[in-house]
Amino acid sequence: MGKALKRAWEGFLGLLERSLARPYRPRLRMPSPQPGAQAPKKPEVAYAPPSRRLLYATALCLLALVALSCALILSIILLGRAPEELTTSIVALSSTLAGIYIGRRGGDLGGR
């Protein structure tokens, strides 16, 4: 049971790492081609992996969001109402996750 849980956790972290990896272009000055010569290729796009701290913080936020959502569903089923504290916590965690992904992806909402 321990190996399966560890494998699931590593798979979850791998999925988060791939979703948080952002492309960047190395800052290289490409020399201008000589007359009659072929133009040089563009530099390769590399990927900047997220830090472990960001990865674990995102995982913790996602797990807390799932737990709070389950608690909200249970309270609606059992009590017939949605507590404001749970709703506020879910909105705050959702905003945190949106901020992480928008900030990591560059945050350019202009669509360049």
N, C-alpha and C positions, 0 to 999 in steps of 0.2 A: 504494500500500500504506500509506503514511503517513497519508493522509486517512481511510482506512477504520479504521485503528487509533485515530486521534484521535477519530473519531466513535463508535467502540465504547466508548472510555474515557469520553467525555462522557455517553453513554447510561447506562453503569454508574454514574457519579457522580450522574446525575439520578435513577436508580432508588433509590440509597441516600439521596439527599436527601429524596425523597418518603416513604421508609419511616421516616426519622428525624424528619420534621417533626411537631411536636406541637401540638395545639390548645390555645389558652388563651383565657380570657375576659377582656376588658379590665375593669379595676376601676373601674366607673362606679356611682355611686349613682343609682338611678332614683328620681325624685320620686314620691311617692304621688299617685295620681290623685284629682282633685276628684270630689265626689259627682256622679254622672250622666255623667261623662266616661269615654272609653274608656281602658283600661289601656295604658300604653306597651309597645312590643315589647321583648323581651329584647335585650341587646346582641349584635351579630354575633360569631360565633366566628371568630377570626383564627388563623393558623398561624405558629408561630415556627420559622423555618428553622434547621437546625443550622449551627454555625460551620464554616468551611473546615477548621480544624484537626481537629475531630471527624469531619468527612466523610472527610478523607484518612486519619486513623488507622483508621477503620472499614474503608475500602477496603483498606488495607494488611493489617489483621488478616484480612479475608476472603480476600485473595489468598494470604497465608501459610498459612491454614488449608487452602485447596485444594491448594497445593503440598505441604504436609506430608501430607495425606491421600493424594495420588498417590504420594509416597515410601513411605508405609506399605504401600499396596497392592502396589507394586513389590517391596518387601522381603519381603512375605509370599509373593509369587509366586516370586521368585528364590531367597530364602534359606530359605523355609519357616517363618519365625518373625517375630514382631513385636517390634522393639527397644523397650525401655522408654522410651528418650529420646523417640522419635517419639510414642508414646502419651501421655506426660506433656505434651509440647508441644502436642499436639492438644487435650487436655483444658484446658490453660491458656488457649489461644486461644479455645476455645469458651466458657469461663467469662468471658473478657474481653468477647466479643461479647454474651453474655447480659447482663452487667452494663451495657454501653452501652445496649442496647435497653430493659432494665427501668428504668434510671435516666432515660432520655430520655422514656419513656412515662409517667413519674410514679411507677412502682414500687409502686402501690397494689395489693396482691394480694388485698385484701378485696372487690374487685369493686363499687365504688360506682357 
